[in-house]
Amino acid sequence: MNDHPDNYYTEVSNYYNDDARLGFEDRAELNSILDKIRNDFRRITIKYPFSKVLEIGCGPGFDVSWYAEKYPDCHFTAVDISPEMIRLAQQKIDDAGLINAEAIVSDERTLIDKFGEESFDLIYVYFGALNTVQDLGRSAGIIHKLLKKNGIASLSFVNKWYMRELLVQMVKLNFKTAFARLGKVWGGYSVDRHLPSHCYSPSFVRKSFAQFGVLERKGYSIFYPPWYNDHKVRNNPQKSEALWQKDQRIQKTPLWSMGEYTLFVFKKL
């Protein structure tokens, strides 16, 4: 991984530009596991009051368009490092005729310059966009400055300690894949394209966001399959639901932190 920040973020941007051109939007729309997790992220987020909202890492705009249509009296700004993803997101906003949302090309480093401090009462990040920042603690500081007092950050992360995948790959003797998330740099999900990113343990996330209070935390795909195994359960919704319910029952045990994703809801104190 190139240590120069501009080169690093260019590499991330190019990866997601390619993802957009390779049909990420179509694949994601057909993924029942992604849909289930996304709806749960939303369910948790909307429990908290908001009027001016920022989404970081909006991808093709699934969530910003959903929020803007459901809450017409609120304003939503979506940013992404990828111009191609922003093109798709803005197209989705325009096609729906939404006048309370906008999509802008940006990474987290320039957000304060663009919007100013204490500009939002809710910031959300779904499916691990913060795993591609260079310094999570620095990004946490930026989010803190962007939020108004008592503002909410609903943030998901790709988890470092994903036990199911580690054990499955070890049984298959795929040791490089099994331990890939434990290294300093993680190359992402694709086997033939490298995404410069990092996986975070729940304790590292808590430490990075120490200036916030923690309102909620939840783990995903502990027993429930990861999104890239959707093809294995698409025709077996009963099994999929049973595994989802198993995940729900163990949230108050140490196993909550052993899934593919974690979600934290932070409050600016």
C-alpha positions as CSV (number, residue, x, y, z in Angstrom):
1,M,0.0,0.0,0.0
2,N,1.3,3.5,-0.9
3,D,1.7,5.5,2.3
4,H,1.2,8.9,0.5
5,P,-2.4,10.0,1.4
6,D,-3.3,11.3,-2.1
7,N,-2.0,8.1,-3.8
8,Y,-3.8,6.0,-1.2
9,Y,-7.2,7.7,-1.7
10,T,-6.7,7.6,-5.5
11,E,-6.3,3.9,-5.3
12,V,-9.5,3.5,-3.2
13,S,-11.4,5.8,-5.6
14,N,-10.2,3.8,-8.6
15,Y,-11.3,0.5,-7.0
16,Y,-14.8,1.8,-6.5
17,N,-15.0,3.4,-9.9
18,D,-14.3,-0.1,-11.3
19,D,-16.8,-1.6,-9.0
20,A,-19.5,0.7,-10.3
21,R,-18.6,-0.1,-13.9
22,L,-18.6,-3.9,-13.1
23,G,-22.2,-3.8,-12.0
24,F,-22.0,-3.4,-8.3
25,E,-25.4,-1.8,-8.1
26,D,-27.2,-4.7,-9.9
27,R,-25.4,-7.3,-7.8
28,A,-26.2,-5.5,-4.5
29,E,-29.9,-5.1,-5.4
30,L,-30.3,-8.8,-5.8
31,N,-28.5,-9.8,-2.6
32,S,-31.0,-10.9,0.1
33,I,-28.3,-10.9,2.8
34,L,-27.2,-7.4,2.1
35,D,-30.8,-6.3,2.1
36,K,-31.5,-7.9,5.5
37,I,-28.5,-6.3,7.1
38,R,-29.1,-2.9,5.4
39,N,-32.7,-2.8,6.7
40,D,-31.4,-3.6,10.2
41,F,-28.9,-0.8,10.0
42,R,-31.7,1.6,9.0
43,R,-34.0,0.3,11.8
44,I,-31.4,1.1,14.4
45,T,-30.5,4.5,12.9
46,I,-34.0,5.9,12.6
47,K,-34.6,5.4,16.4
48,Y,-32.7,8.6,16.9
49,P,-33.9,12.1,16.0
50,F,-32.4,13.8,12.9
51,S,-33.1,16.6,10.4
52,K,-29.8,17.3,8.7
53,V,-27.9,14.1,7.7
54,L,-24.6,13.1,6.2
55,E,-23.9,9.7,4.7
56,I,-20.2,8.9,4.2
57,G,-19.4,6.3,1.5
58,C,-22.8,6.3,-0.1
59,G,-22.0,4.0,-3.0
60,P,-24.7,4.0,-5.7
61,G,-27.2,5.7,-3.4
62,F,-29.4,3.0,-2.0
63,D,-29.6,4.6,1.5
64,V,-29.6,8.3,0.7
65,S,-32.5,7.9,-1.7
66,W,-34.4,5.7,0.7
67,Y,-34.0,8.2,3.6
68,A,-34.8,11.2,1.4
69,E,-38.0,9.6,0.2
70,K,-39.1,8.5,3.6
71,Y,-38.3,11.7,5.4
72,P,-39.1,14.6,3.0
73,D,-38.8,17.3,5.7
74,C,-35.2,16.4,6.4
75,H,-32.1,17.1,4.3
76,F,-29.6,14.5,3.2
77,T,-26.1,14.9,1.9
78,A,-24.2,11.8,0.6
79,V,-20.5,11.7,-0.2
80,D,-18.3,9.1,-1.7
81,I,-14.7,9.0,-2.9
82,S,-15.7,7.5,-6.3
83,P,-17.1,9.8,-9.0
84,E,-18.8,6.8,-10.6
85,M,-20.6,5.9,-7.5
86,I,-21.7,9.5,-7.0
87,R,-23.0,9.6,-10.6
88,L,-25.1,6.6,-9.8
89,A,-26.3,8.0,-6.5
90,Q,-27.2,11.4,-8.0
91,Q,-29.0,9.6,-10.8
92,K,-31.1,7.7,-8.3
93,I,-31.9,10.9,-6.5
94,D,-32.9,12.7,-9.7
95,D,-34.9,9.8,-11.1
96,A,-37.0,9.8,-7.8
97,G,-37.5,13.5,-8.0
98,L,-36.0,14.1,-4.6
99,I,-35.2,17.7,-3.8
100,N,-34.0,17.2,-0.3
101,A,-30.9,15.2,-1.1
102,E,-27.6,15.6,-2.9
103,A,-24.6,13.5,-3.7
104,I,-21.0,15.0,-3.7
105,V,-17.6,13.6,-4.5
106,S,-15.5,13.8,-1.4
107,D,-13.4,11.8,1.1
108,E,-13.5,12.5,4.8
109,R,-10.5,14.8,4.8
110,T,-12.3,17.7,3.2
111,L,-15.7,17.4,4.9
112,I,-15.2,20.2,7.5
113,D,-14.0,22.6,4.8
114,K,-17.1,21.8,2.7
115,F,-19.7,21.9,5.4
116,G,-18.3,23.5,8.5
117,E,-18.3,22.3,12.1
118,E,-21.5,21.2,13.8
119,S,-23.4,20.9,10.5
120,F,-25.2,17.6,11.0
121,D,-27.3,15.9,13.7
122,L,-26.8,12.5,12.2
123,I,-23.9,10.9,10.3
124,Y,-24.2,7.3,9.1
125,V,-21.8,4.9,7.4
126,Y,-23.0,1.5,6.2
127,F,-21.0,-1.5,5.1
128,G,-17.6,-0.3,6.2
129,A,-16.6,2.8,4.2
130,L,-14.5,3.8,7.2
131,N,-12.4,0.7,6.7
132,T,-10.8,2.5,3.8
133,V,-9.6,5.6,5.6
134,Q,-6.0,5.9,6.5
135,D,-6.4,6.8,10.1
136,L,-9.6,5.9,11.9
137,G,-8.9,8.0,14.9
138,R,-8.4,11.1,12.7
139,S,-11.7,10.3,10.9
140,A,-13.4,10.0,14.3
141,G,-12.2,13.5,15.2
142,I,-13.6,14.8,11.9
143,I,-17.0,13.2,12.5
144,H,-17.0,14.6,16.0
145,K,-16.5,18.1,14.7
146,L,-19.1,17.7,11.9
147,L,-21.8,16.7,14.4
148,K,-23.9,19.1,16.5
149,K,-24.0,18.6,20.3
150,N,-25.7,15.4,21.1
151,G,-25.5,14.4,17.4
152,I,-25.6,10.7,16.5
153,A,-23.1,8.7,14.5
154,S,-24.4,5.3,13.3
155,L,-21.3,3.5,11.9
156,S,-20.6,0.0,10.6
157,F,-17.2,-1.6,10.3
158,V,-15.8,-4.7,8.6
159,N,-14.7,-6.7,11.6
160,K,-11.2,-8.0,12.2
161,W,-12.2,-11.0,14.3
162,Y,-14.6,-12.7,11.9
163,M,-14.4,-16.2,13.4
164,R,-16.7,-18.0,11.0
165,E,-14.6,-17.1,8.0
166,L,-11.4,-17.8,9.8
167,L,-12.4,-21.3,10.8
168,V,-14.0,-22.2,7.5
169,Q,-10.9,-21.2,5.6
170,M,-8.6,-23.0,8.0
171,V,-10.6,-26.2,7.5
172,K,-10.1,-25.7,3.8
173,L,-6.4,-25.1,4.4
174,N,-6.7,-21.6,2.9
175,F,-4.5,-20.1,5.6
176,K,-3.6,-16.9,3.7
177,T,-7.3,-16.1,3.3
178,A,-8.1,-17.3,6.8
179,F,-5.8,-14.7,8.4
180,A,-6.0,-12.0,5.8
181,R,-8.2,-9.7,8.0
182,L,-5.7,-9.9,10.9
183,G,-2.9,-8.1,9.0
184,K,-2.2,-4.4,9.0
185,V,-3.7,-4.1,5.5
186,W,-6.6,-6.0,4.1
187,G,-7.1,-6.3,0.4
188,G,-10.9,-6.5,0.4
189,Y,-13.2,-9.2,-0.8
190,S,-12.1,-9.5,-4.5
191,V,-9.6,-12.2,-5.3
192,D,-8.2,-10.4,-8.3
193,R,-8.5,-6.7,-7.3
194,H,-6.8,-5.1,-4.3
195,L,-8.6,-2.6,-2.1
196,P,-6.3,-0.8,0.4
197,S,-8.2,-1.1,3.6
198,H,-8.1,-2.1,7.3
199,C,-10.2,-4.4,9.5
200,Y,-11.0,-3.1,13.0
201,S,-11.6,-5.0,16.2
202,P,-14.5,-3.7,18.3
203,S,-12.0,-2.6,21.0
204,F,-10.1,-0.6,18.4
205,V,-13.3,1.1,17.2
206,R,-14.2,2.0,20.8
207,K,-10.7,3.4,21.4
208,S,-10.8,5.5,18.2
209,F,-14.2,7.0,19.1
210,A,-13.3,7.5,22.8
211,Q,-14.6,11.1,22.7
212,F,-18.1,9.8,22.0
213,G,-20.6,8.0,24.2
214,V,-21.7,4.5,23.1
215,L,-25.5,4.1,22.8
216,E,-25.6,0.7,21.0
217,R,-23.5,-2.0,19.5
218,K,-24.4,-5.0,17.4
219,G,-22.7,-7.7,15.4
220,Y,-23.7,-9.2,12.1
221,S,-23.1,-12.4,10.2
222,I,-21.9,-14.3,13.2
223,F,-23.8,-17.5,12.3
224,Y,-25.9,-15.7,9.6
225,P,-24.0,-16.0,6.3
226,P,-21.8,-13.2,4.9
227,W,-23.2,-11.3,1.9
228,Y,-20.9,-13.1,-0.5
229,N,-22.6,-16.4,0.4
230,D,-26.0,-15.2,-0.5
231,H,-26.2,-17.7,-3.3
232,K,-26.1,-20.5,-0.7
233,V,-29.3,-19.4,1.1
234,R,-31.3,-17.5,-1.6
235,N,-33.5,-20.6,-2.1
236,N,-33.7,-21.5,1.5
237,P,-35.3,-18.5,3.3
238,Q,-36.2,-20.7,6.4
239,K,-32.6,-21.6,7.0
240,S,-31.5,-18.0,6.4
241,E,-34.1,-16.6,8.9
242,A,-33.1,-19.3,11.5
243,L,-29.5,-18.2,11.3
244,W,-30.5,-14.5,11.5
245,Q,-32.5,-15.2,14.7
246,K,-29.5,-17.1,16.1
247,D,-27.4,-14.0,15.7
248,Q,-30.1,-11.9,17.5
249,R,-30.1,-14.2,20.5
250,I,-26.3,-14.0,21.2
251,Q,-26.0,-10.2,21.1
252,K,-25.6,-10.1,24.9
253,T,-22.7,-12.7,24.8
254,P,-19.1,-12.2,23.8
255,L,-19.9,-13.8,20.5
256,W,-21.6,-10.6,19.3
257,S,-18.2,-9.3,18.3
258,M,-17.2,-12.3,16.2
259,G,-19.2,-11.5,13.0
260,E,-18.4,-10.0,9.6
261,Y,-19.6,-6.6,10.6
262,T,-20.1,-4.5,13.7
263,L,-22.4,-1.5,14.1
264,F,-21.9,1.1,16.7
265,V,-24.2,4.0,17.6
266,F,-22.2,6.9,19.1
267,K,-23.4,10.1,20.6
268,K,-21.4,13.3,20.7
269,L,-21.1,14.4,24.3
